[in-house]
Each structure stands twice: as C-alpha cells, then as structure tokens.
C-alpha cells in the first residue's frame, strides 16, 4: 500500500533531506578580501566573481564583499550575462567585463549599462567606433576601457607595439575616457619561473611609453601576484582564487597564505559495512581489503562535483561521537557515492563528513584534495553541481 504524501513538509525538511551541502562562510570571504588589501594597501581592489564566484554563488559573495570594500573598489566578471545578473544585486559599484563585448549588440548593452570593459583585440575597437558613430555613449558619461596587452602569456591581449596607437584612438573618441593598461601573468604561481620578471619589465616599459609613470592606471597582479610579487601591484589588483580561501601558489595551501576557507563541503555516511580480507570495494574492484575492516559509504560522488579521479588514500574527516576523525577513500568514486576506510573510527550511518574546508576543529584545505587529484582548487570549486545545497552563514 502506498503512503500518501503529507499536506505540508516540516520546516527543516531541506536540512534533513540534503545528502550533500556546502557551508559557505561569508565572514571568511571578507577576511580574505581584507588579506588582499593588507598585501596591496595602496592599490584599488577589483574582486573577481566570475563563474558564479568560482562556484560559491556570486550574489551572496558579492553582497558580502561590498560590505568591506572601499568606495573605489570594483567587481569583475567575464561574460555580459554575468555582469547583468550581478547588477541586480550590486546597483552602484563598477562591474568590469573582462572579456569585453563580443558583438555590436553587446557593445550597445555595455555602454548603456555603464559597465567597465576590457579591450583585448583591434576588432573590439571597431565595435566601439561603430557604436560611437551611431551616437551611443556610456551611461554616466565616461568611457571606462581597460586595454589588455600581451606581455608574455600569449592568450588575450593586444601586441605591445600596437597599444599606443589603440590608446590614442580611444582618446580621439572620448578625450575624457578613463583608460587602464592591463596584462596577466602566466607563471606567477611559480617563484622559480623567469617569465614573471620579463613580463613585469615589458609591462613597465609600455606603461612608461604611455606616460603612466605613477602606475595608478595599471593592473597586472591577480592572486599570485598579490601574494608573492609586490612589485606587480601597481594601481589596481585583481584577487580571484584567494578570495575563496585557496592558494594559487605551487606547493602551498590557503592557510599558508593567511587565508580562510569559504566553502566547507560536507555529506553524510549513509551506510557502514563490514568487509572481509580479500573482498573488493567499488567499481573496477580497485580496492582490496587487506584485512577484515569497516567500510563507510558517503552520499556524495562525481554527480555532485566531487572529483571522480580522487585516488584511494584521499583524506576526508568523519564527525563521530563529537570528535573529528581522519579517514581515507577506499576504492573508486561513483556518481552518487564514495567509500572510505573506517578502521578504528566509531562511526555510524548519519554521521557528517567533511570533504574539504574546515569543521569541528579540523582543517582539510581544498588545495590538498586538488593536488592529490592532479588538478587545482579552482576546478574543484567550479564543478560543484546543483544537487549540492548551499548554506550561507
């Protein structure tokens, strides 16, 4: 006989039913923003909230950041859709479109909305000139363009010899335009790499050629530059991954940089099984029990965004009997579940599990999980799926 659905669900239904969730600590993102400002106190701060704030939820993250921003700080996203969405929550602060408008319609919208934008290719100058000829002007009356140049990354950016001409052509359109010289560092995460000093010298030479001797209208440093290359700070810095508590530096973790984790990814044990020596666990039988042991099944998998390629031995933290216990993966990650070795841990089904972040006095940086998975924390954060509930505090 089927049981009828109740007329109403209990208030805590969402809490009880969530098999996996991410506790998002808004005070931590504010701390990390202050850390960026502490490292570059003379620079304006452009907080990067692209890709839904690196998977953390741009509306709530940006709202929290705005509380600790200075009047001349701003936000950055990549796409026009992101900028328009963010504008619903951030009414008055500048928003930078880091990839710039991609066609005439986008250019018209960017001007109408008063967005700041990056010009990285000469065809975008053509879009601007066409819009100007049609009588379109930026909301607020002033054009804000960040002219991006390629100093060594060879991704987006105008060739350096072409920048002075483009710079002047924008000035010819709008003598009062606020222009910023921009570039991006390719290897700032590696202190031993020689490309960063070369990029810095290229950038400084071009800035001097443009008369930007005080560096106020220059931006080069993202998170790695902010943390370890103070000579790259100039007038504007662009913290991204560091806002979310992870380190961009090779071999380092967020706490090493004085950062706090913002995302604390959690799930629950949904089963505790006894297996015998010689039994195999999971798809592909990649784990064989070396002895009689206890295996826990956690209700999270790659369908939730946990990395499928996390190897046996990847750490998790189990909260059992009011204590934090270190455990490790045993076997292959499935779409909806993963299995862990619970040897010596008095765990029961229903106990909470930390996949990365911090909880119960334990710390498990996302950088550590990423390193074991041969990826970066950026990817871990961005691949969390809609099946995971977000809880902001």
C-alpha positions as CSV (number, residue, x, y, z in Angstrom):
1,X,0.0,0.0,0.0
2,X,1.4,3.4,-1.0
3,X,1.8,6.1,1.7
4,X,0.2,9.4,0.9
5,X,2.4,12.4,0.7
6,X,1.9,14.8,3.7
7,X,0.0,18.0,3.0
8,X,3.0,20.0,4.2
9,X,6.6,19.3,4.8
10,X,8.4,20.1,8.1
11,X,10.3,23.4,8.2
12,X,13.6,21.5,8.5
13,X,12.8,19.2,5.5
14,X,15.6,20.7,3.3
15,X,18.1,20.3,6.1
16,X,17.1,16.7,6.8
17,X,16.9,15.7,3.1
18,X,20.2,17.2,1.8
19,X,22.6,14.4,1.2
20,X,25.4,16.8,0.5
21,X,25.8,20.5,1.2
22,X,28.3,23.4,1.1
23,X,28.6,25.6,4.1
24,X,29.6,29.0,2.7
25,X,31.3,31.2,5.3
26,X,30.7,34.8,4.2
27,X,32.9,36.2,7.0
28,X,35.8,34.1,5.6
29,X,35.5,35.8,2.1
30,X,35.5,39.2,3.8
31,X,38.6,38.1,5.7
32,X,40.3,37.0,2.5
33,X,39.4,40.3,0.8
34,X,41.0,42.2,3.7
35,X,44.1,40.0,3.4
36,X,44.4,41.1,-0.3
37,X,44.0,44.7,0.7
38,X,46.6,44.2,3.5
39,X,49.1,43.0,1.0
40,X,48.4,45.8,-1.5
41,X,47.2,48.7,0.6
42,X,47.9,51.4,-1.9
43,X,46.0,49.6,-4.7
44,X,42.3,49.6,-5.6
45,X,40.9,46.1,-5.4
46,X,39.0,44.5,-8.2
47,X,37.2,41.4,-6.7
48,X,36.8,38.7,-9.3
49,X,33.5,37.0,-9.0
50,X,33.3,35.3,-12.4
51,X,32.0,31.7,-12.9
52,X,29.4,32.3,-10.1
53,X,32.1,33.5,-7.8
54,X,34.2,30.4,-8.5
55,X,31.3,28.2,-7.7
56,X,30.4,29.9,-4.4
57,X,27.3,31.9,-5.5
58,X,28.0,35.4,-6.9
59,X,25.0,37.2,-5.5
60,X,25.8,36.3,-1.8
61,X,29.5,36.6,-2.2
62,X,29.4,40.0,-3.9
63,X,26.9,41.3,-1.4
64,X,29.2,40.2,1.5
65,X,32.3,41.7,-0.2
66,X,30.6,45.0,-0.8
67,X,30.3,45.5,3.0
68,X,34.1,45.6,3.3
69,X,35.0,47.4,0.0
70,X,36.4,50.9,-0.2
71,X,34.5,53.4,-2.4
72,X,36.8,53.0,-5.4
73,X,36.9,49.2,-5.4
74,X,35.0,47.2,-8.1
75,X,33.9,43.8,-9.3
76,X,35.0,41.7,-12.3
77,X,33.2,39.0,-14.3
78,X,33.8,37.5,-17.7
79,X,30.5,37.5,-19.7
80,X,27.9,40.1,-20.3
81,X,25.3,37.7,-18.8
82,X,27.3,37.6,-15.6
83,X,27.5,41.3,-15.5
84,X,23.8,41.8,-16.0
85,X,23.0,39.3,-13.3
86,X,25.4,40.8,-10.8
87,X,23.9,44.3,-11.5
88,X,20.7,43.1,-9.9
89,X,22.4,42.8,-6.6
90,X,25.2,45.4,-6.9
91,X,23.5,48.6,-8.0
92,X,26.1,51.3,-7.8
93,X,29.6,49.8,-7.8
94,X,31.5,49.4,-11.1
95,X,31.5,46.0,-12.8
96,X,34.3,45.1,-15.2
97,X,33.6,42.8,-18.2
98,X,37.0,41.0,-18.5
99,X,36.4,39.5,-21.9
100,X,34.8,42.7,-23.3
101,X,31.8,42.9,-25.6
102,X,31.8,40.3,-28.4
103,X,29.5,41.9,-30.9
104,X,27.6,45.1,-31.7
105,X,24.6,44.2,-29.5
106,X,26.9,43.5,-26.6
107,X,28.8,46.7,-27.1
108,X,25.5,48.7,-27.1
109,X,24.5,47.0,-23.8
110,X,27.8,47.6,-22.2
111,X,27.7,51.3,-23.0
112,X,24.0,51.6,-21.9
113,X,24.7,49.8,-18.6
114,X,27.9,51.8,-17.9
115,X,30.0,48.6,-17.5
116,X,33.8,48.9,-17.5
117,X,35.2,46.6,-20.1
118,X,38.5,45.1,-21.4
119,X,39.6,45.7,-25.0
120,X,41.9,42.9,-26.0
121,X,41.6,42.9,-29.8
122,X,41.5,45.5,-32.5
123,X,38.1,44.4,-33.8
124,X,36.6,45.5,-30.4
125,X,37.9,49.0,-31.1
126,X,35.9,48.7,-34.4
127,X,32.8,47.8,-32.4
128,X,33.3,50.9,-30.2
129,X,33.9,53.2,-33.2
130,X,30.7,52.0,-34.8
131,X,28.7,52.5,-31.6
132,X,30.1,56.0,-31.3
133,X,29.1,56.8,-34.9
134,X,25.6,55.8,-34.0
135,X,25.5,58.2,-31.1
136,X,25.8,55.6,-28.4
137,X,27.5,56.9,-25.2
138,X,28.3,55.2,-21.9
139,X,25.9,55.6,-19.0
140,X,27.4,58.1,-16.6
141,X,29.1,60.0,-19.4
142,X,32.6,58.5,-19.1
143,X,34.0,55.6,-21.1
144,X,36.0,53.1,-18.9
145,X,38.2,50.8,-21.0
146,X,41.0,48.5,-19.8
147,X,43.3,48.0,-22.7
148,X,44.8,44.5,-22.3
149,X,48.2,43.8,-23.8
150,X,50.1,40.6,-24.2
151,X,53.3,40.8,-22.2
152,X,54.1,37.1,-22.4
153,X,51.1,34.9,-21.8
154,X,50.0,34.9,-25.4
155,X,46.3,34.4,-24.7
156,X,44.3,37.6,-24.9
157,X,45.9,41.0,-25.4
158,X,47.0,43.4,-28.0
159,X,50.6,43.2,-29.2
160,X,52.6,45.7,-27.2
161,X,53.7,47.8,-30.2
162,X,50.1,48.4,-31.2
163,X,48.9,49.6,-27.8
164,X,50.0,53.3,-28.1
165,X,48.0,53.7,-31.3
166,X,44.9,52.0,-29.9
167,X,45.2,54.0,-26.8
168,X,45.2,57.3,-28.8
169,X,42.3,56.1,-31.0
170,X,40.2,55.7,-27.9
171,X,41.3,59.1,-26.7
172,X,40.3,60.5,-30.1
173,X,36.8,59.2,-29.5
174,X,36.5,60.4,-25.9
175,X,39.2,62.7,-24.5
176,X,37.8,62.1,-21.0
177,X,37.9,58.4,-21.2
178,X,39.4,56.6,-18.2
179,X,41.9,54.1,-19.6
180,X,43.7,51.4,-17.7
181,X,46.7,49.4,-19.0
182,X,46.1,45.7,-18.2
183,X,48.0,42.4,-18.6
184,X,48.0,39.0,-17.0
185,X,50.9,36.9,-15.5
186,X,51.3,33.4,-16.9
187,X,53.6,31.9,-14.2
188,X,53.2,34.0,-11.1
189,X,52.3,30.8,-9.2
190,X,56.0,29.6,-9.6
191,X,58.6,31.7,-7.8
192,X,61.4,30.0,-9.8
193,X,60.0,30.8,-13.2
194,X,61.8,33.6,-15.1
195,X,58.8,34.7,-17.2
196,X,57.2,36.8,-14.5
197,X,60.2,39.3,-14.2
198,X,60.2,39.5,-18.0
199,X,56.5,40.2,-18.2
200,X,56.9,42.8,-15.5
201,X,59.6,44.6,-17.3
202,X,57.6,44.5,-20.6
203,X,54.6,46.0,-18.8
204,X,56.6,48.7,-17.0
205,X,58.3,49.8,-20.3
206,X,54.9,50.1,-22.1
207,X,53.4,51.9,-19.1
208,X,56.2,54.5,-19.3
209,X,55.8,54.9,-23.0
210,X,52.1,55.7,-22.3
211,X,53.0,58.2,-19.7
212,X,51.6,56.1,-16.8
213,X,54.7,56.7,-14.7
214,X,52.8,56.6,-11.4
215,X,51.2,53.2,-12.2
216,X,47.8,54.3,-10.9
217,X,46.0,53.3,-14.1
218,X,47.8,50.0,-14.4
219,X,46.8,46.4,-13.4
220,X,48.9,43.3,-13.6
221,X,48.6,41.3,-10.4
222,X,45.9,38.6,-9.8
223,X,46.0,36.4,-6.7
224,X,49.5,35.0,-7.2
225,X,50.9,38.4,-7.9
226,X,49.2,39.9,-4.9
227,X,50.6,37.2,-2.6
228,X,54.2,37.0,-3.8
229,X,55.1,39.7,-6.3
230,X,54.6,43.1,-4.6
231,X,56.4,44.8,-7.5
232,X,53.4,43.8,-9.7
233,X,50.7,45.5,-7.7
234,X,50.5,48.9,-9.4
235,X,47.3,50.9,-9.0
236,X,44.8,48.0,-9.2
237,X,45.0,44.4,-8.1
238,X,42.6,41.6,-9.1
239,X,42.1,38.9,-6.3
240,X,40.3,35.8,-7.5
241,X,41.0,32.4,-6.1
242,X,42.5,33.9,-2.9
243,X,39.1,35.4,-2.0
244,X,37.8,31.8,-1.7
245,X,40.5,30.6,0.6
246,X,42.7,28.7,-1.8
247,X,46.3,29.4,-2.7
248,X,47.4,29.9,-6.3
249,X,51.0,29.0,-5.5
250,X,52.6,25.7,-6.4
251,X,53.0,23.5,-3.3
252,X,51.1,25.8,-0.9
253,X,47.7,25.8,0.7
254,X,45.3,28.5,1.7
255,X,46.2,28.6,5.4
256,X,49.9,29.1,4.4
257,X,48.8,32.4,2.8
258,X,46.8,33.6,5.8
259,X,43.5,32.7,4.0
260,X,40.4,31.1,5.4
261,X,38.3,28.5,3.5
262,X,35.0,29.8,2.3
263,X,33.5,26.6,1.1
264,X,33.2,23.7,3.5
265,X,31.9,20.7,1.5
266,X,30.0,18.2,3.6
267,X,28.0,15.0,3.3
268,X,26.9,12.1,5.5
269,X,27.6,8.5,6.0
270,X,24.7,6.6,4.5
271,X,25.9,3.1,5.3
272,X,28.6,1.3,7.3
273,X,29.6,-2.1,6.1
274,X,31.8,-4.9,7.3
275,X,34.0,-6.5,4.7
276,X,36.4,-9.4,5.0
277,X,40.1,-9.7,4.0
278,X,40.3,-10.1,0.2
279,X,36.9,-8.5,-0.5
280,X,37.0,-5.8,-3.2
281,X,35.2,-2.5,-3.0
282,X,33.6,-0.4,-5.7
283,X,33.7,-0.2,-9.5
284,X,36.6,-1.9,-11.1
285,X,37.5,-3.7,-7.8
286,X,40.3,-1.2,-7.4
287,X,40.5,-1.6,-3.6
288,X,41.0,-5.0,-1.9
289,X,40.6,-5.2,1.8
290,X,43.9,-6.2,3.3
291,X,42.1,-7.4,6.4
292,X,38.7,-7.6,7.9
293,X,37.6,-4.0,8.1
294,X,34.8,-1.4,8.2
295,X,33.9,0.5,5.1
296,X,31.8,3.6,5.1
297,X,29.6,4.8,2.2
298,X,29.3,8.6,1.9
299,X,26.4,10.1,0.0
300,X,28.4,12.3,-2.4
301,X,30.0,11.5,-5.8
302,X,31.0,12.9,-9.1
303,X,27.4,13.7,-9.8
304,X,27.7,16.3,-7.1
305,X,31.1,17.6,-8.3
306,X,33.4,15.6,-6.1
307,X,36.3,14.6,-8.4
308,X,36.0,11.1,-9.8
309,X,39.7,10.8,-10.1
310,X,40.3,11.2,-6.4
311,X,42.5,8.2,-5.6
312,X,42.4,5.7,-2.8
313,X,44.0,7.4,0.2
314,X,42.4,10.8,-0.4
315,X,41.5,12.2,3.1
316,X,38.1,13.1,4.5
317,X,37.1,13.9,8.0
318,X,34.4,12.0,9.9
319,X,32.4,13.6,12.7
320,X,31.6,10.7,15.1
321,X,30.9,10.9,18.8
322,X,31.5,14.6,18.9
323,X,35.1,14.2,17.5
324,X,36.8,14.7,14.2
325,X,38.4,11.5,12.8
326,X,40.7,11.3,9.8
327,X,39.7,8.7,7.2
328,X,40.7,8.0,3.6
329,X,39.0,6.9,0.4
330,X,39.0,3.2,-0.4
331,X,38.1,2.5,-4.0
332,X,36.8,4.4,-6.9
333,X,34.5,7.4,-6.6
334,X,31.0,6.7,-8.0
335,X,28.4,9.1,-9.4
336,X,26.4,9.3,-6.1
337,X,28.7,7.7,-3.5
338,X,32.2,7.2,-2.4
339,X,33.7,4.7,0.1
340,X,36.1,5.2,2.9
341,X,38.1,3.1,5.3
342,X,36.6,3.5,8.8
343,X,39.1,1.3,10.6
344,X,39.3,2.4,14.2
345,X,36.6,5.0,13.8
346,X,33.3,4.6,15.8
347,X,31.2,5.9,13.0
348,X,27.5,5.4,12.3
349,X,25.2,6.0,9.4
350,X,24.1,9.6,9.6
351,X,27.4,11.0,10.8
352,X,28.6,14.1,9.0
353,X,31.7,14.1,6.7
354,X,33.9,16.9,5.6
355,X,35.2,16.6,2.1
356,X,37.2,19.9,2.1
357,X,37.2,23.1,4.1
358,X,37.2,23.2,7.9
359,X,34.8,21.9,10.6
360,X,34.9,20.5,14.2
361,X,38.4,21.9,14.7
362,X,39.7,20.0,11.7
363,X,41.2,21.6,8.5
364,X,41.2,19.9,5.1
365,X,42.2,22.5,2.5
366,X,40.8,22.1,-1.0
367,X,44.3,22.7,-2.3
368,X,45.3,19.4,-0.7
369,X,42.5,17.4,-2.3
370,X,43.2,19.1,-5.7
371,X,46.9,18.2,-5.5
372,X,46.0,14.5,-4.9
373,X,43.6,14.7,-7.9
374,X,46.2,16.4,-10.1
375,X,44.1,19.4,-10.6
376,X,43.6,22.8,-8.9
377,X,41.2,24.1,-6.3
378,X,39.6,26.4,-8.9
379,X,38.3,23.4,-10.7
380,X,37.0,21.7,-7.5
381,X,35.0,24.8,-6.6
382,X,33.6,25.4,-10.1
383,X,32.4,21.9,-10.7
384,X,30.1,21.6,-7.7
385,X,26.7,20.7,-9.2
386,X,23.1,21.9,-8.5
387,X,22.5,18.8,-6.4
388,X,24.6,20.2,-3.6
389,X,22.7,22.6,-1.3
390,X,24.4,25.9,-0.4
391,X,24.0,27.2,3.2
392,X,25.3,30.7,3.8
393,X,26.4,31.9,7.2
